[in-house]
């Protein structure tokens, strides 16, 4: 599987999935720290690799996909966000890059007859505002429509508000939706305020 989200959520999901025997490739602009994570996961008996991935750079996307083909073959899972938290003008390039990556990976999954695409919601990626939520919802709906009649599934992990759950908790839930109950939506809610 490919995790194109090396945030705290992506890292927690990678650890959980590699620990359950899944072959994981983690993409990140910060290759050194991601390679350290992959080495730690391998030391614990997991199968994890790291490859450079900068979603604003088409050459980086090509290199990452070549690494994926070499290291894991055709992925059965893609975990990504839209890069909605990226600052300034870089945000548009990351969103386009995330969609290019998905467009390059999904056809092979469909041809193989199975696959999961998990989108990490904007609040969990650090973005706020209605525009980010609308863009996220539009991409999720488009994937749902594209997957009709296939064995593909588009899933989302989202939050009712920023800070509703820790990155580790969200990452563990994300991993569980792939390996366990086969959920299509996890919406994290803030803790209940105790009654006084």
Secondary structure, 3 states (H helix, E strand, C coil): CEECCCCHHHHHHHHHHHHCCCEEEEEECCHHHHHHHHHHHHHCCCEEEEEECCCCCHHHHHHHHHHHHHHCCCCCEEEECCCCCCCCCHHHHHHHHHHHHHHHHHHHHHHHCCEEEEEECCCCCCCCCHHHHHHHHHHHHHHHHHCCCCCEEEEEEEECCCCCCCHHHHHHHHHHHHHCCCCCEEEECCCCCCCC
